[in-house]
């Protein structure tokens, strides 16, 4: 059997500790793809910045916090952080929560993103058909927009972007 070389690494550094995550399941990728298409389509007509997706390192602090958000957005005026990797704070990050990543995504990473003042954090929970968009208010995350089972969520950072969660969860 031939071995296929992989040119990416799913290792993150979280609070100084290297953590190797598993590759995502099909449903995770399906949802990531749908969110990416919705946001990318909006950005094509509004030219606000660039959208990226994992695996792509976001280095918030060398050797302390190097994360790989599932999806993230960088405004045009913040593109200086786009280098060999992302070196700095993106304007929006999105994590799609799997049963095995619930604590990491909703507590640990949330606290890290909040510490570095990532302006907007999307938490997507497929099993609950929920999207919650948090924004930094007085150095803390507050719910900006949320929908469960049906309805729309609205981004603060990507001005004008609204997403119907039925388009995401099918």
C-alpha positions as a Markdown table, in Angstrom:
| # | Residue | x | y | z |
|---|---|---|---|---|
| 1 | Unk | 0.0 | 0.0 | 0.0 |
| 2 | Unk | 1.3 | 3.4 | -0.9 |
| 3 | Unk | 1.6 | 6.1 | 1.8 |
| 4 | Unk | 0.2 | 9.5 | 0.8 |
| 5 | Unk | 2.2 | 12.4 | 2.2 |
| 6 | Unk | 0.1 | 15.0 | 3.9 |
| 7 | Unk | 1.2 | 18.6 | 3.8 |
| 8 | Unk | -0.9 | 19.8 | 6.7 |
| 9 | Unk | -0.9 | 19.2 | 10.4 |
| 10 | Unk | -4.0 | 19.1 | 12.7 |
| 11 | Unk | -1.9 | 19.9 | 15.8 |
| 12 | Unk | -2.9 | 23.0 | 17.8 |
| 13 | Unk | -1.0 | 24.6 | 20.7 |
| 14 | Unk | -3.5 | 25.5 | 23.4 |
| 15 | Unk | -2.2 | 27.3 | 26.4 |
| 16 | Unk | 1.3 | 26.0 | 25.7 |
| 17 | Unk | 0.3 | 22.4 | 25.2 |
| 18 | Unk | 0.4 | 20.6 | 21.8 |
| 19 | Unk | -2.9 | 18.9 | 21.1 |
| 20 | Unk | -3.5 | 16.7 | 18.1 |
| 21 | Unk | -7.1 | 16.6 | 17.0 |
| 22 | Unk | -8.7 | 14.0 | 14.9 |
| 23 | Unk | -9.7 | 14.7 | 11.3 |
| 24 | Unk | -13.3 | 15.9 | 11.1 |
| 25 | Unk | -16.3 | 13.7 | 10.3 |
| 26 | Unk | -18.3 | 14.0 | 7.1 |
| 27 | Unk | -21.2 | 16.0 | 8.8 |
| 28 | Unk | -18.7 | 18.5 | 10.2 |
| 29 | Unk | -17.2 | 19.0 | 6.8 |
| 30 | Unk | -20.6 | 19.3 | 5.1 |
| 31 | Unk | -21.6 | 22.1 | 7.6 |
| 32 | Unk | -18.2 | 23.8 | 7.2 |
| 33 | Unk | -18.7 | 23.8 | 3.5 |
| 34 | Unk | -22.2 | 25.3 | 3.6 |
| 35 | Unk | -21.1 | 28.1 | 6.0 |
| 36 | Unk | -18.1 | 28.8 | 3.8 |
| 37 | Unk | -20.2 | 29.0 | 0.7 |
| 38 | Unk | -22.7 | 31.4 | 2.3 |
| 39 | Unk | -20.1 | 33.7 | 3.6 |
| 40 | Unk | -17.9 | 33.5 | 0.5 |
| 41 | Unk | -20.9 | 34.3 | -1.7 |
| 42 | Unk | -21.6 | 37.4 | 0.4 |
| 43 | Unk | -18.0 | 38.5 | 0.4 |
| 44 | Unk | -17.8 | 38.2 | -3.4 |
| 45 | Unk | -20.3 | 41.0 | -3.8 |
| 46 | Unk | -19.2 | 43.1 | -0.8 |
| 47 | Unk | -15.4 | 43.0 | -0.9 |
| 48 | Unk | -14.9 | 43.3 | 2.8 |
| 49 | Unk | -12.0 | 40.9 | 3.3 |
| 50 | Unk | -10.9 | 37.3 | 3.0 |
| 51 | Unk | -12.3 | 34.0 | 4.3 |
| 52 | Unk | -10.1 | 31.0 | 5.2 |
| 53 | Unk | -10.6 | 27.5 | 6.6 |
| 54 | Unk | -8.8 | 24.8 | 8.5 |
| 55 | Unk | -6.1 | 23.5 | 8.4 |
| 56 | Unk | -4.5 | 26.9 | 8.6 |
| 57 | Unk | -2.6 | 28.1 | 11.7 |
| 58 | Unk | -3.7 | 31.2 | 13.5 |
| 59 | Unk | -0.8 | 32.2 | 15.8 |
| 60 | Unk | -2.2 | 34.3 | 18.5 |
| 61 | Unk | 0.9 | 34.1 | 20.6 |
| 62 | Unk | 4.1 | 32.2 | 19.6 |
| 63 | Unk | 4.5 | 28.8 | 21.4 |
| 64 | Unk | 1.4 | 29.6 | 23.6 |
| 65 | Unk | -1.7 | 29.6 | 21.4 |
| 66 | Unk | -1.6 | 28.4 | 17.8 |
| 67 | Unk | -5.2 | 27.4 | 16.8 |
| 68 | Unk | -6.9 | 26.2 | 13.7 |
| 69 | Unk | -10.4 | 27.6 | 13.6 |
| 70 | Unk | -12.7 | 25.7 | 11.2 |
| 71 | Unk | -13.4 | 29.0 | 9.4 |
| 72 | Unk | -12.2 | 32.5 | 9.9 |
| 73 | Unk | -12.4 | 35.9 | 8.3 |
| 74 | Unk | -10.0 | 38.8 | 8.0 |
| 75 | Unk | -11.1 | 42.3 | 7.1 |
| 76 | Unk | -9.3 | 44.1 | 4.3 |
| 77 | Unk | -7.7 | 46.6 | 6.8 |
| 78 | Unk | -6.3 | 43.7 | 8.9 |
| 79 | Unk | -4.6 | 41.7 | 6.1 |
| 80 | Unk | -1.2 | 42.5 | 7.5 |
| 81 | Unk | -1.7 | 39.4 | 9.7 |
| 82 | Unk | -1.8 | 37.2 | 6.6 |
| 83 | Unk | 1.8 | 35.9 | 6.3 |
| 84 | Unk | 3.2 | 32.4 | 6.1 |
| 85 | Unk | 0.4 | 31.6 | 8.6 |
| 86 | Unk | -1.9 | 34.0 | 10.3 |
| 87 | Unk | 0.1 | 36.0 | 12.8 |
| 88 | Unk | -2.4 | 38.0 | 14.8 |
| 89 | Unk | -6.1 | 38.2 | 15.6 |
| 90 | Unk | -8.6 | 37.4 | 12.8 |
| 91 | Unk | -11.9 | 39.4 | 12.8 |
| 92 | Unk | -14.1 | 36.4 | 13.0 |
| 93 | Unk | -13.6 | 32.7 | 13.9 |
| 94 | Unk | -16.0 | 29.9 | 13.6 |
| 95 | Unk | -15.8 | 26.5 | 15.4 |
| 96 | Unk | -18.1 | 23.6 | 14.4 |
| 97 | Unk | -18.6 | 21.6 | 17.6 |
| 98 | Unk | -18.3 | 17.8 | 17.5 |
| 99 | Unk | -19.4 | 15.7 | 20.5 |
| 100 | Unk | -15.7 | 15.1 | 21.2 |
| 101 | Unk | -14.7 | 18.8 | 21.0 |
| 102 | Unk | -17.6 | 20.3 | 23.0 |
| 103 | Unk | -15.5 | 21.5 | 26.0 |
| 104 | Unk | -12.5 | 22.5 | 23.8 |
| 105 | Unk | -14.6 | 24.6 | 21.5 |
| 106 | Unk | -17.2 | 26.1 | 23.9 |
| 107 | Unk | -15.0 | 26.7 | 26.9 |
| 108 | Unk | -11.3 | 26.5 | 26.3 |
| 109 | Unk | -11.1 | 28.0 | 22.8 |
| 110 | Unk | -13.8 | 30.5 | 23.7 |
| 111 | Unk | -11.7 | 31.8 | 26.6 |
| 112 | Unk | -8.6 | 32.0 | 24.4 |
| 113 | Unk | -10.4 | 33.9 | 21.7 |
| 114 | Unk | -11.9 | 36.2 | 24.3 |
| 115 | Unk | -8.4 | 36.8 | 25.8 |
| 116 | Unk | -7.0 | 37.9 | 22.5 |
| 117 | Unk | -10.2 | 39.9 | 21.8 |
| 118 | Unk | -11.2 | 38.2 | 18.6 |
| 119 | Unk | -14.1 | 40.5 | 17.6 |
| 120 | Unk | -16.6 | 37.7 | 16.6 |
| 121 | Unk | -16.8 | 34.0 | 17.5 |
| 122 | Unk | -19.4 | 31.7 | 15.9 |
| 123 | Unk | -20.2 | 28.5 | 17.8 |
| 124 | Unk | -22.0 | 26.0 | 15.6 |
| 125 | Unk | -23.5 | 22.9 | 17.2 |
| 126 | Unk | -24.8 | 20.5 | 14.5 |
| 127 | Unk | -26.5 | 18.1 | 17.0 |
| 128 | Unk | -28.7 | 21.0 | 18.3 |
| 129 | Unk | -29.0 | 22.8 | 15.0 |
| 130 | Unk | -27.7 | 25.9 | 16.7 |
| 131 | Unk | -25.5 | 28.8 | 15.7 |
| 132 | Unk | -24.5 | 31.4 | 18.3 |
| 133 | Unk | -22.5 | 34.5 | 17.3 |
| 134 | Unk | -20.6 | 36.1 | 20.2 |
| 135 | Unk | -19.0 | 39.5 | 20.0 |
| 136 | Unk | -16.6 | 41.3 | 22.3 |
| 137 | Unk | -18.4 | 43.8 | 24.5 |
| 138 | Unk | -16.3 | 45.4 | 27.4 |
| 139 | Unk | -13.6 | 42.7 | 27.0 |
| 140 | Unk | -16.1 | 39.8 | 27.3 |
| 141 | Unk | -18.1 | 37.8 | 24.9 |
| 142 | Unk | -21.8 | 38.5 | 24.7 |
| 143 | Unk | -24.4 | 36.9 | 22.5 |
| 144 | Unk | -24.9 | 39.1 | 19.5 |
| 145 | Unk | -27.2 | 36.7 | 17.5 |
| 146 | Unk | -28.4 | 33.1 | 17.9 |
| 147 | Unk | -30.8 | 30.7 | 16.3 |
| 148 | Unk | -31.8 | 27.2 | 17.2 |
| 149 | Unk | -33.7 | 24.8 | 14.9 |
| 150 | Unk | -34.8 | 27.7 | 12.6 |
| 151 | Unk | -34.3 | 31.4 | 12.0 |
| 152 | Unk | -31.5 | 33.7 | 11.0 |
| 153 | Unk | -28.2 | 34.7 | 12.6 |
| 154 | Unk | -26.6 | 38.1 | 11.8 |
| 155 | Unk | -22.9 | 38.9 | 11.8 |
| 156 | Unk | -21.7 | 42.2 | 13.4 |
| 157 | Unk | -18.2 | 42.0 | 11.9 |
| 158 | Unk | -19.3 | 41.0 | 8.3 |
| 159 | Unk | -21.7 | 43.8 | 8.0 |
| 160 | Unk | -25.0 | 42.9 | 6.3 |
| 161 | Unk | -24.4 | 39.1 | 6.5 |
| 162 | Unk | -27.4 | 37.1 | 7.5 |
| 163 | Unk | -27.5 | 33.3 | 7.5 |
| 164 | Unk | -30.6 | 31.1 | 7.6 |
| 165 | Unk | -29.7 | 28.1 | 9.7 |
| 166 | Unk | -31.9 | 25.9 | 7.6 |
| 167 | Unk | -29.4 | 26.5 | 4.8 |
| 168 | Unk | -26.6 | 25.2 | 7.0 |
| 169 | Unk | -28.2 | 22.2 | 8.7 |
| 170 | Unk | -30.4 | 21.2 | 5.7 |
